[in-house]
Amino acid sequence: MTATTAPPVLTGLGHDQIRAVLPHRWPMLLLDRVTRVEPGVKGSATKNVAGTELWFQGHFPNEAVLPGIVIIESLAQLAGVVFALAGASEISYLAGVRSMRFRRPVVPGDQLVLSAERTAGGRGFAEYKVSARVDGQIAAEGNLTIADPKGVKNG
């Protein structure tokens, strides 16, 4: 019987390394840094919220608040990194959002600290418990499903 080796823990993935893993490009590449990732298991990342981001032109002009869908997409991108580094195919999709709750507004100048931990999965998909924090306070939390359309691996 041979022992399987877990993929190495990766730390400090910057913009170029994230671009090598995810197909997203500006303005939809939302992660600034992946601080730690255990491929197929869990990861953490940061997203710096700048007042110059295009969403703030209309959401809301007199009181800028980061749209919840942008927070969800940031969390999905982190889960996508965890999934991709475990062997999923080049492009995976956000396939489900469950029990997402928003606890506080996120505004320009905030730094989102993101986490995603795999809770379930099967051939070609994985479910993640996700959270976004600002200054230690939960801004958003819920569950996301990421799917590999080719069903290559368990991720």
C-alpha positions, -999 to +999 in steps of 0.1 A: +000+000+000+014+034-009+008+066+010-006+095-009+010+129-005-011+159+001-005+189-022+018+215-005+003+244+013+009+276-008+013+311+007+015+346-007+001+342-042+002+376-058-016+390-089+004+371-115+001+338-097-037+343-093-040+351-130-021+318-138-049+299-119-081+318-127-093+328-161-106+362-148-092+395-160-098+431-151-124+443-141-136+409-129-104+396-112-112+406-077-086+389-055-055+410-046-036+382-028-042+346-018-026+345+016-028+307+021-042+278+002-044+241+009-054+228-026-088+210-024-092+219+013-093+256+022-079+290+015-077+326+025-073+358+005-076+395+006-095+420-015-088+457-010-118+478-017-110+510-036-133+539-041-123+540-078-139+506-085-166+509-112-194+496-091-193+526-069-204+549-097-239+537-093-240+518-060-246+543-044-233+576-056-239+594-023-231+565+000-207+540-016-214+504-006-198+474-023-226+453-039-232+419-023-228+401-056-192+415-058-185+400-024-200+367-035-178+367-067-147+374-046-155+345-024-162+323-054-129+332-069-111+321-037-130+288-038-121+285-074-084+288-066-087+261-039-106+239-065-083+246-094-051+239-075-066+204-066-067+195-103-100+209-116-101+219-153-091+253-165-125+269-161-150+261-133-183+278-126-201+292-096-230+267-095-248+275-063-252+301-036-269+290-003-276+307+029-256+338+021-260+365+047-247+401+048-239+413+082-224+448+076-218+472+047-184+471+029-172+505+019-142+520+001-111+517+022-121+484+037-100+453+033-120+421+029-104+390+045-119+360+027-120+324+037-133+293+019-133+258+034-145+227+015-174+210+033-185+185+007-181+174-029-181+148-055-169+142-091-166+176-106-180+198-079-172+210-044-191+229-017-174+256+004-183+274+036-172+309+029-169+342+049-157+377+043-145+398+073-136+434+077-116+444+108-124+410+123-162+414+119-182+392+096-194+411+066-208+381+047-210+344+051-227+314+034-221+284+012-210+282-024-209+254-049-182+254-076-185+230-106-160+217-131-180+213-163-156+186-174-160+167-141-122+161-141-115+157-104-131+159-071-114+192-064 
